[in-house]
Amino acid sequence: MATSTSNSISTSMSYLDSTYQSLISNQIELERTPLTRLETQKDELDVMNAVYTDLKNFLDGLKSATRSLVSTDAFYALEEGRKVSVSDIETGTTIISASVSSSAVAGSYDIGNISLAKNDRVSSDAMEYSDQALGFNGTFYIGGYESRSAAIESGDSNTVASVSSSNLDIDQTEIASGDYYIETKQNSSGVWQFRVVDFEGNAVKIKQNGTDDTYTTNWQTIPDGGGEIDTGRGLTLNFGADSGLYTAATKDTGATVVNYEAQGAAINVTSDMSLANIATEINSATYASGNEVSATIINKQLIISTDKTGEDYKLVASGDVLQNLGITTAEGTFKNSLQQAKNATFTVNDIAVERSQNKGLTDVIAGVTLNLASDAEGQSATLNVSTDNSGAQTTINSFISSFNSLQTYLKTKTSVTKEDDGTYTRGALAGDQTMVSLKNDLYSLFSKTYSIDGDYQSMAEIGIEIGESGTISITDSTKLTSALNNKFDDVVGLLDSVMSSIDAKVSRYTGTKSYVTQMIDSTENQTESVESQIDTWNKRLDTRQEYLINQYAQLQATLEAMRLQSSLVSSLINASK
């Protein structure tokens, strides 16, 4: 009977008497002591891993900051800055705006006699309605000619035997109308190469010879024996077969000049189309690059304008329906010219300048991008380029912040502090002499005097000093500003020495086999081992608890059976009396 009862006993603690539950809990808690030590060890390892990970991040940050101040490094960011301002202008006008790079030469530039570049603009005759059918039929071409063509300008062809027009490759935009220069040269191996350059001197992206879908502005090899090369953008070049006749030439030294006329967009007009419909067709058409036009309707007149300014981007249009609209005459000239294309002209310090556009002028003043405003016509102004090393100071401040973050962290983690109650609080790295040495070495490297050429041999001489706490501060901003503005190269020389030394020291702690990385790996490996032991102990205690529950459950069942048996015997005795 006792055996039968024990087989049905649940192993859950809830079925046990509270006394047995307490006994089991006390026993398990007593046997948890090794597990508790392991859990404490894991917590300590987690803390150390976090400390070394934070330390690695601080070291990586300082390394990046030092590299930005070493002139030979790929991440160098300490450029001698420039700023630009405009003066001598009428109140309420802009006239010119500009941006500047570090290559700009400081000075004043008087810009005067400004005449803005303009685009071509023509109009139709006034119609009775703008939104009703005009009854016109036909096709006209705009933004180019009815068909594309190409021809070598008169004179020596210089390497290029002939040119022709050709169809566009799929998804390619036709090159703009205008003059193109076929530049040629021999590379270091004696192989003849070419590229196509537009009238402004910009290399044109064309199909790379021998490929189907690659386009490049780079120099390309002329095939042995010459032959035709299709640019994929409407122009085909035919190089002569005799390379012995080839001549190296550039845009400015006699390269072959090709006059190219792009094909215009075909606008099909049907009798049910209104003036608004025609404008929509013009605006949605595809044009050669640089030949784009736009259409609007004002006072029931169709206004057509070239998108680009300058004499090289004049409006080209043909087709009888244009005469019906009153855009062209019977002779094919524009009937209502509202504005003619012209180049921008102005002077810079009395030197005459002419450009096809008003904005984005990068080749007028070295290092300056010049923009002529819409109210610049007939006006003048002075452009002032001066030194501005705020960017350099920002880069230096970034280094100071990274340096101080690391030093403060090292000081906190390596310190031993006596509390008010007489006890001592130890930082996580207290006693780690490697880290203590790193903190002291960084202090020494920054504060030392370097034997280098130039006016500055120490950081203190440019107004940056390190305190007893090991952190850096700019103690004399005037000194620093003066050094950057007046002796920038000497500052660069000093920073090269200081930052290279600090970077070399920090690099010992940031590599894959560095001390810090090894400590991270070590703590992670130890943590994995301890976690495995914790898991084993948890399973062991679970098994032990289950065993104790079963034992006490059997004991409880046996005692309960004995109690019931005793009660039954007593009942029988009482009944027999």
C-alpha positions as CSV (number, residue, x, y, z in Angstrom):
1,M,0.0,0.0,0.0
2,A,2.9,2.3,0.8
3,T,4.5,1.5,-2.5
4,S,1.4,2.3,-4.4
5,T,1.0,5.7,-2.7
6,S,4.6,6.7,-3.4
7,N,4.3,6.1,-7.1
8,S,1.5,8.6,-7.4
9,I,3.3,11.4,-5.4
10,S,3.8,14.6,-7.3
11,T,7.3,16.1,-7.3
12,S,6.0,19.7,-6.9
13,M,7.0,21.6,-3.8
14,S,3.4,22.8,-3.4
15,Y,2.2,19.3,-2.4
16,L,4.7,19.2,0.5
17,D,4.1,20.3,4.0
18,S,5.6,23.7,4.8
19,T,8.1,22.1,7.1
20,Y,9.5,20.0,4.3
21,Q,9.5,22.9,1.9
22,S,11.5,24.9,4.4
23,L,14.0,22.0,4.9
24,I,14.5,21.7,1.1
25,S,14.9,25.4,0.6
26,N,17.5,25.7,3.3
27,Q,19.4,22.7,2.0
28,I,19.4,24.1,-1.6
29,E,20.4,27.5,-0.4
30,L,23.3,26.0,1.5
31,E,24.4,24.1,-1.6
32,R,24.1,27.3,-3.7
33,T,27.2,28.8,-2.2
34,P,29.6,27.8,-5.0
35,L,27.0,29.0,-7.6
36,T,26.7,32.4,-5.8
37,R,30.5,32.7,-5.9
38,L,30.4,32.0,-9.7
39,E,27.6,34.6,-10.2
40,T,29.6,37.2,-8.4
41,Q,32.6,36.3,-10.5
42,K,30.6,36.7,-13.6
43,D,29.3,40.1,-12.5
44,E,32.9,41.2,-11.9
45,L,34.0,39.9,-15.3
46,D,31.1,41.8,-16.9
47,V,32.2,45.0,-15.2
48,M,35.8,44.5,-16.4
49,N,34.8,43.7,-19.9
50,A,32.7,46.9,-20.0
51,V,35.6,48.9,-18.6
52,Y,38.0,47.5,-21.3
53,T,35.5,48.0,-24.0
54,D,34.9,51.6,-23.0
55,L,38.7,52.0,-22.8
56,K,39.1,50.7,-26.3
57,N,36.4,53.1,-27.6
58,F,38.2,56.0,-26.0
59,L,41.5,54.9,-27.5
60,D,40.0,54.5,-30.9
61,G,38.5,57.9,-30.6
62,L,41.8,59.4,-29.7
63,K,43.6,57.6,-32.5
64,S,41.1,59.0,-35.1
65,A,41.6,62.5,-33.6
66,T,45.4,62.3,-33.8
67,R,45.3,61.0,-37.4
68,S,43.2,64.0,-38.4
69,L,46.1,66.2,-37.3
70,V,49.0,64.3,-39.1
71,S,49.5,65.9,-42.5
72,T,50.7,62.6,-44.1
73,D,47.6,60.6,-43.0
74,A,44.7,59.8,-45.3
75,F,42.3,61.2,-42.7
76,Y,44.1,64.6,-42.4
77,A,41.6,67.4,-41.8
78,L,43.7,70.4,-40.7
79,E,43.4,72.6,-43.8
80,E,44.3,76.2,-43.8
81,G,40.8,77.8,-44.2
82,R,39.5,80.7,-46.1
83,K,36.4,82.8,-45.8
84,V,34.8,85.1,-48.3
85,S,32.7,88.3,-47.9
86,V,31.2,90.8,-50.3
87,S,31.5,94.6,-49.8
88,D,30.9,97.8,-51.7
89,I,27.3,96.9,-52.7
90,E,24.1,98.9,-52.6
91,T,21.8,98.3,-49.7
92,G,19.2,95.7,-50.5
93,T,21.1,94.1,-53.3
94,T,23.0,90.9,-53.5
95,I,25.0,91.3,-56.7
96,I,27.4,88.4,-56.1
97,S,27.8,85.5,-53.8
98,A,30.6,83.1,-53.5
99,S,32.0,80.0,-51.7
100,V,35.7,79.4,-51.2
101,S,38.2,76.6,-50.7
102,S,41.5,76.5,-49.0
103,S,43.3,76.9,-52.3
104,A,42.0,80.4,-52.7
105,V,44.6,83.2,-52.5
106,A,43.7,85.8,-49.8
107,G,43.0,89.2,-51.2
108,S,40.5,91.7,-52.6
109,Y,38.9,91.2,-56.0
110,D,37.0,94.2,-57.5
111,I,34.2,92.8,-59.8
112,G,32.6,95.4,-62.0
113,N,30.9,96.2,-65.3
114,I,28.6,93.2,-64.8
115,S,26.4,92.2,-67.7
116,L,24.5,89.0,-67.0
117,A,24.3,86.0,-69.2
118,K,20.8,85.5,-70.7
119,N,19.0,82.7,-72.4
120,D,17.1,82.7,-75.7
121,R,13.4,83.5,-75.3
122,V,10.8,83.7,-78.1
123,S,7.0,83.9,-78.2
124,S,4.2,82.9,-80.6
125,D,1.5,85.3,-81.8
126,A,-1.4,85.8,-79.4
127,M,-4.1,83.2,-79.9
128,E,-7.8,83.6,-79.3
129,Y,-7.8,80.8,-76.8
130,S,-5.1,78.9,-74.9
131,D,-7.2,75.9,-74.0
132,Q,-9.1,75.2,-77.2
133,A,-8.1,73.3,-80.4
134,L,-6.0,75.3,-82.8
135,G,-6.7,73.2,-85.9
136,F,-3.0,73.0,-86.7
137,N,-1.3,69.9,-88.0
138,G,2.4,69.1,-88.4
139,T,5.7,68.3,-86.7
140,F,8.3,70.8,-85.6
141,Y,11.7,70.2,-84.1
142,I,13.0,72.2,-81.2
143,G,16.1,72.2,-79.1
144,G,18.1,71.0,-82.2
145,Y,17.8,70.2,-85.8
146,E,15.6,67.8,-87.8
147,S,18.5,65.4,-87.9
148,R,21.9,65.3,-86.2
149,S,25.2,66.0,-88.0
150,A,28.9,66.2,-87.3
151,A,31.8,67.7,-89.2
152,I,35.4,68.5,-88.7
153,E,36.1,72.2,-88.8
154,S,38.3,73.4,-91.6
155,G,42.1,72.9,-91.1
156,D,44.2,70.0,-90.2
157,S,42.3,67.0,-88.8
158,N,45.1,66.0,-86.4
159,T,44.7,62.3,-85.9
160,V,41.0,62.1,-86.5
161,A,40.4,61.2,-90.1
162,S,36.6,61.8,-90.2
163,V,33.5,62.1,-88.0
164,S,29.9,61.2,-88.5
165,S,26.6,61.2,-86.6
166,S,25.1,58.0,-85.3
167,N,22.2,56.7,-83.2
168,L,22.1,56.9,-79.5
169,D,22.8,53.9,-77.3
170,I,19.8,52.8,-75.2
171,D,19.2,55.1,-72.2
172,Q,21.8,57.6,-73.3
173,T,21.4,61.3,-73.7
174,E,22.6,63.0,-76.9
175,I,25.5,65.4,-76.5
176,A,24.7,69.1,-76.9
177,S,25.1,71.1,-80.0
178,G,28.5,72.8,-80.1
179,D,32.2,72.4,-80.7
180,Y,34.1,69.4,-79.3
181,Y,37.8,68.9,-79.1
182,I,39.3,65.4,-79.7
183,E,42.4,65.5,-77.5
184,T,45.1,62.9,-78.1
185,K,48.3,61.8,-76.3
186,Q,50.7,58.9,-75.9
187,N,50.8,57.2,-72.5
188,S,54.0,56.1,-70.7
189,S,53.9,52.9,-72.8
190,G,53.7,54.8,-76.1
191,V,50.0,53.8,-76.6
192,W,47.9,56.4,-78.3
193,Q,44.8,57.6,-76.4
194,F,42.0,60.0,-76.8
195,R,39.1,61.8,-75.1
196,V,36.4,64.2,-76.0
197,V,36.3,67.6,-74.4
198,D,33.6,70.3,-74.7
199,F,34.1,73.9,-75.5
200,E,34.4,74.7,-71.8
201,G,37.2,72.2,-71.4
202,N,35.2,69.5,-69.6
203,A,35.7,65.9,-70.5
204,V,32.6,64.4,-72.0
205,K,31.3,61.0,-70.7
206,I,31.2,58.6,-73.7
207,K,31.0,54.9,-74.3
208,Q,34.2,53.1,-73.4
209,N,35.5,51.3,-76.5
210,G,34.8,47.6,-76.5
211,T,32.0,47.7,-73.9
212,D,28.2,47.8,-74.2
213,D,27.2,49.7,-71.1
214,T,30.3,51.4,-69.7
215,Y,30.7,55.2,-70.1
216,T,33.7,57.2,-69.0
217,T,35.4,60.6,-69.1
218,N,38.8,58.9,-68.8
219,W,41.4,58.7,-71.6
220,Q,40.7,55.7,-73.9
221,T,43.0,53.7,-76.1
222,I,42.9,54.2,-79.9
223,P,42.7,50.7,-81.4
224,D,45.6,49.4,-83.4
225,G,45.0,50.4,-87.0
226,G,42.6,53.2,-86.0
227,G,39.0,52.5,-87.0
228,E,35.7,53.9,-86.0
229,I,34.7,54.5,-82.3
230,D,31.0,55.1,-81.6
231,T,30.6,57.4,-78.5
232,G,27.1,56.1,-78.0
233,R,25.8,59.6,-77.7
234,G,25.3,60.6,-81.4
235,L,28.9,61.1,-82.5
236,T,31.3,58.6,-84.2
237,L,35.0,59.2,-84.6
238,N,37.2,57.6,-87.3
239,F,40.9,57.6,-86.5
240,G,43.3,57.3,-89.3
241,A,45.0,53.9,-89.7
242,D,48.6,55.3,-89.7
243,S,49.5,56.0,-86.1
244,G,52.8,57.4,-87.4
245,L,50.8,60.5,-88.4
246,Y,49.2,61.0,-85.0
247,T,49.9,64.1,-83.1
248,A,49.5,64.8,-79.3
249,A,47.2,67.8,-78.9
250,T,44.8,69.4,-76.4
251,K,42.0,71.9,-76.6
252,D,44.5,74.7,-76.3
253,T,47.2,73.2,-78.5
254,G,45.5,72.3,-81.8
255,A,43.2,69.3,-81.2
256,T,40.8,68.4,-83.9
257,V,37.6,70.5,-83.6
258,V,34.3,68.8,-84.3
259,N,31.1,70.8,-84.8
260,Y,28.2,68.8,-83.7
261,E,24.5,69.6,-84.3
262,A,22.1,67.7,-82.0
263,Q,18.8,66.4,-83.2
264,G,15.8,68.3,-81.8
265,A,12.8,66.9,-80.0
266,A,10.0,66.1,-82.5
267,I,6.8,67.7,-81.4
268,N,3.8,66.3,-83.2
269,V,0.9,68.7,-83.4
270,T,-2.6,67.5,-84.3
271,S,-5.7,69.6,-85.1
272,D,-7.3,68.9,-81.7
273,M,-4.4,70.2,-79.7
274,S,-4.6,73.5,-77.8
275,L,-1.8,75.9,-77.0
276,A,-1.6,74.3,-73.6
277,N,-1.3,70.9,-75.1
278,I,1.6,72.0,-77.2
279,A,3.4,73.5,-74.1
280,T,2.9,70.2,-72.3
281,E,4.5,68.3,-75.2
282,I,7.5,70.6,-75.3
283,N,8.0,70.3,-71.5
284,S,7.8,66.5,-71.5
285,A,10.1,66.0,-74.5
286,T,13.6,64.5,-74.3
287,Y,16.4,66.9,-75.4
288,A,20.1,66.6,-76.0
289,S,22.2,67.5,-72.9
290,G,22.4,71.3,-72.8
291,N,19.7,71.8,-75.4
292,E,16.8,71.7,-73.1
293,V,13.9,74.1,-73.5
294,S,10.8,75.1,-71.5
295,A,7.5,76.4,-72.5
296,T,4.9,78.6,-70.7
297,I,1.7,80.4,-71.7
298,I,1.4,84.1,-70.9
299,N,-1.4,86.3,-72.3
300,K,-2.5,83.5,-74.7
301,Q,1.0,83.4,-76.2
302,L,3.3,80.4,-76.2
303,I,6.7,81.4,-74.6
304,I,9.7,79.1,-75.3
305,S,13.0,79.6,-73.5
306,T,16.3,77.7,-73.5
307,D,17.1,76.4,-70.1
308,K,20.8,77.4,-70.4
309,T,22.2,80.8,-70.8
310,G,25.0,81.9,-73.1
311,E,25.7,82.3,-76.8
312,D,26.6,78.6,-77.1
313,Y,23.0,77.6,-76.2
314,K,20.9,79.5,-78.7
315,L,17.4,78.2,-79.4
316,V,17.1,76.1,-82.6
317,A,13.7,75.2,-84.0
318,S,12.2,74.4,-87.4
319,G,8.9,73.2,-88.9
320,D,6.0,74.7,-90.8
321,V,3.7,74.5,-87.8
322,L,5.9,77.1,-86.0
323,Q,5.0,79.6,-88.7
324,N,1.3,78.8,-88.1
325,L,1.9,79.6,-84.4
326,G,3.6,82.9,-85.3
327,I,6.9,81.7,-83.8
328,T,8.9,81.8,-87.0
329,T,8.7,83.7,-90.2
330,A,8.5,82.3,-93.7
331,E,12.3,82.6,-93.8
332,G,12.6,80.4,-90.7
333,T,13.8,83.2,-88.3
334,F,12.1,83.9,-85.0
335,K,9.3,86.4,-85.4
336,N,8.9,87.5,-81.8
337,S,12.3,87.4,-80.1
338,L,11.8,88.5,-76.4
339,Q,15.4,88.0,-75.3
340,Q,18.6,86.9,-77.1
341,A,21.1,84.5,-75.7
342,K,24.3,86.2,-74.5
343,N,27.3,85.5,-72.3
344,A,28.0,87.1,-69.0
345,T,30.7,89.7,-69.1
346,F,32.5,91.5,-66.2
347,T,35.9,92.5,-65.0
348,V,37.9,91.2,-62.1
349,N,40.6,93.7,-61.0
350,D,40.3,95.2,-64.5
351,I,40.7,91.9,-66.3
352,A,37.9,91.2,-68.8
353,V,36.0,87.9,-68.2
354,E,33.3,86.2,-70.3
355,R,31.4,83.1,-69.4
356,S,28.2,81.4,-70.7
357,Q,26.5,81.3,-67.3
358,N,26.0,83.4,-64.2
359,K,26.4,80.8,-61.4
360,G,28.9,78.1,-60.5
361,L,31.8,79.9,-62.0
362,T,34.8,78.0,-60.6
363,D,37.5,79.1,-63.1
364,V,37.5,82.9,-62.7
365,I,39.2,83.3,-59.3
366,A,41.3,80.3,-58.2
367,G,39.6,78.5,-55.3
368,V,36.5,80.6,-55.5
369,T,33.0,79.6,-56.8
370,L,31.4,82.8,-58.1
371,N,27.7,83.4,-58.5
372,L,26.2,86.5,-60.2
373,A,22.8,87.4,-58.7
374,S,19.8,88.5,-60.7
375,D,20.2,92.1,-59.6
376,A,23.9,92.3,-60.6
377,E,23.3,93.9,-64.0
378,G,25.4,97.0,-64.3
379,Q,26.5,96.7,-60.7
380,S,29.9,96.2,-59.0
381,A,31.2,94.8,-55.8
382,T,34.3,93.7,-54.0
383,L,35.0,90.1,-53.1
384,N,37.2,89.7,-50.0
385,V,39.0,86.4,-49.4
386,S,40.6,86.2,-46.0
387,T,42.1,83.6,-43.7
388,D,39.6,81.6,-41.6
389,N,40.9,78.9,-39.4
390,S,37.8,78.2,-37.4
391,G,37.6,74.8,-39.1
392,A,41.2,74.0,-38.0
393,Q,40.4,75.0,-34.5
394,T,37.3,72.7,-34.6
395,T,39.6,69.8,-35.6
396,I,42.0,70.7,-32.8
397,N,39.2,71.0,-30.3
398,S,38.0,67.5,-31.3
399,F,41.4,66.1,-30.5
400,I,41.4,67.9,-27.1
401,S,38.0,66.4,-26.3
402,S,39.1,62.9,-27.2
403,F,42.4,63.2,-25.3
404,N,40.7,64.5,-22.2
405,S,38.0,61.8,-22.3
406,L,40.6,59.1,-22.3
407,Q,42.7,60.7,-19.6
408,T,39.7,61.4,-17.3
409,Y,38.6,57.8,-17.8
410,L,42.1,56.4,-17.0
411,K,42.4,58.6,-13.9
412,T,39.0,57.5,-12.6
413,K,39.5,53.8,-13.2
414,T,43.1,53.6,-11.9
415,S,42.6,55.7,-8.8
416,V,42.2,54.5,-5.1
417,T,40.1,57.0,-3.1
418,K,39.8,57.2,0.6
419,E,36.2,57.7,1.7
420,D,35.0,59.8,4.7
421,D,34.5,56.6,6.7
422,G,38.1,55.6,6.3
423,T,37.5,52.9,3.7
424,Y,39.0,52.9,0.3
425,T,37.3,52.8,-3.1
426,R,39.4,51.2,-5.8
427,G,38.8,51.9,-9.5
428,A,38.4,48.9,-11.8
429,L,41.9,49.4,-13.2
430,A,43.6,50.2,-9.9
431,G,46.9,48.3,-9.8
432,D,47.0,47.9,-13.6
433,Q,50.4,49.4,-14.1
434,T,50.0,49.2,-17.9
435,M,47.1,51.6,-17.8
436,V,48.8,53.9,-15.3
437,S,51.9,54.0,-17.6
438,L,49.7,54.9,-20.6
439,K,48.2,57.8,-18.7
440,N,51.6,59.1,-17.7
441,D,53.1,58.6,-21.2
442,L,50.3,60.6,-22.8
443,Y,51.0,63.4,-20.4
444,S,54.7,63.3,-21.2
445,L,54.3,63.1,-25.0
446,F,51.9,66.1,-25.1
447,S,53.9,68.3,-22.7
448,K,57.5,67.6,-24.0
449,T,59.5,69.9,-26.2
450,Y,60.2,68.6,-29.7
451,S,63.4,69.2,-31.7
452,I,61.9,70.3,-35.0
453,D,62.3,73.1,-37.5
454,G,59.9,76.0,-37.4
455,D,58.9,78.6,-34.7
456,Y,57.1,76.1,-32.5
457,Q,58.6,73.2,-30.5
458,S,55.9,72.7,-27.9
459,M,52.1,72.8,-27.7
460,A,52.3,75.5,-25.0
461,E,53.9,77.9,-27.5
462,I,50.7,77.9,-29.5
463,G,48.5,78.3,-26.5
464,I,47.5,74.7,-25.7
465,E,48.7,73.3,-22.3
466,I,48.2,70.2,-20.2
467,G,47.4,70.5,-16.5
468,E,48.4,68.4,-13.5
469,S,45.2,66.4,-13.9
470,G,46.4,65.2,-17.3
471,T,43.8,67.1,-19.3
472,I,44.4,69.6,-22.1
473,S,42.9,73.1,-22.5
474,I,43.4,76.1,-24.7
475,T,45.0,78.5,-22.3
476,D,45.7,81.3,-24.8
477,S,43.2,81.4,-27.7
478,T,44.9,84.5,-29.1
479,K,48.2,82.6,-29.4
480,L,46.5,79.8,-31.2
481,T,44.6,82.0,-33.6
482,S,47.8,84.0,-34.4
483,A,49.8,80.8,-35.0
484,L,47.2,79.4,-37.3
485,N,46.7,82.6,-39.3
486,N,50.3,83.6,-39.6
487,K,52.5,80.5,-39.3
488,F,50.2,77.7,-40.3
489,D,53.0,75.5,-41.8
490,D,54.9,75.7,-38.5
491,V,51.8,74.6,-36.6
492,V,51.4,71.7,-39.0
493,G,55.1,70.7,-38.4
494,L,54.5,70.8,-34.6
495,L,51.3,68.8,-34.8
496,D,52.9,66.3,-37.1
497,S,55.5,65.5,-34.4
498,V,53.2,65.6,-31.3
499,M,50.3,63.7,-32.9
500,S,52.5,61.1,-34.5
501,S,54.1,60.4,-31.2
502,I,50.7,60.1,-29.4
503,D,49.3,58.0,-32.3
504,A,52.3,55.6,-32.1
505,K,51.7,55.2,-28.3
506,V,47.9,54.7,-28.7
507,S,48.3,52.3,-31.6
508,R,50.0,49.8,-29.2
509,Y,46.7,49.5,-27.4
510,T,44.2,49.5,-30.3
511,G,45.4,46.7,-32.6
512,T,44.0,43.1,-32.8
513,K,46.8,41.8,-30.6
514,S,47.0,44.8,-28.3
515,Y,46.9,44.8,-24.5
516,V,43.3,46.1,-24.3
517,T,42.0,43.8,-27.0
518,Q,43.7,40.8,-25.3
519,M,42.1,41.8,-22.0
520,I,38.7,42.1,-23.7
521,D,39.2,38.6,-25.2
522,S,40.4,37.2,-21.9
523,T,37.4,38.5,-19.9
524,E,35.0,37.3,-22.6
525,N,36.6,33.8,-22.5
526,Q,36.5,33.7,-18.7
527,T,32.9,34.9,-18.8
528,E,32.0,32.0,-21.2
529,S,33.7,29.5,-18.9
530,V,32.0,30.9,-15.8
531,E,28.6,30.9,-17.6
532,S,29.1,27.3,-18.5
533,Q,29.9,26.5,-14.9
534,I,26.8,28.4,-13.7
535,D,24.7,26.5,-16.2
536,T,26.1,23.2,-14.9
537,W,25.5,24.2,-11.3
538,N,21.9,25.3,-12.0
539,K,21.2,21.9,-13.6
540,R,22.9,20.2,-10.6
541,L,20.8,22.1,-8.1
542,D,17.6,21.5,-10.1
543,T,18.4,17.7,-10.0
544,R,19.2,17.9,-6.3
545,Q,16.0,19.8,-5.5
546,E,14.0,17.3,-7.5
547,Y,15.6,14.4,-5.5
548,L,14.9,16.1,-2.2
549,I,11.3,16.8,-3.1
550,N,10.8,13.1,-4.0
551,Q,12.5,12.0,-0.8
552,Y,10.4,14.2,1.4
553,A,7.3,13.4,-0.7
554,Q,7.8,9.7,0.0
555,L,8.4,10.4,3.7
556,Q,5.3,12.5,3.8
557,A,3.3,9.8,2.1
558,T,4.6,7.1,4.4
559,L,3.8,9.1,7.5
560,E,0.3,9.9,6.2
561,A,-0.3,6.2,5.4
562,M,0.8,5.3,9.0
563,R,-1.5,7.9,10.4
564,L,-4.4,6.6,8.5
565,Q,-3.6,3.0,9.5
566,S,-3.4,4.0,13.1
567,S,-6.7,5.8,12.9
568,L,-8.4,2.7,11.3
569,V,-7.1,0.4,14.1
570,S,-8.4,2.8,16.7
571,S,-11.8,2.8,15.1
572,L,-11.9,-1.0,15.0
573,I,-11.0,-1.3,18.7
574,N,-13.6,1.2,19.7
575,A,-16.2,-0.6,17.6
576,S,-15.5,-4.0,19.3
577,K,-16.1,-2.7,22.8
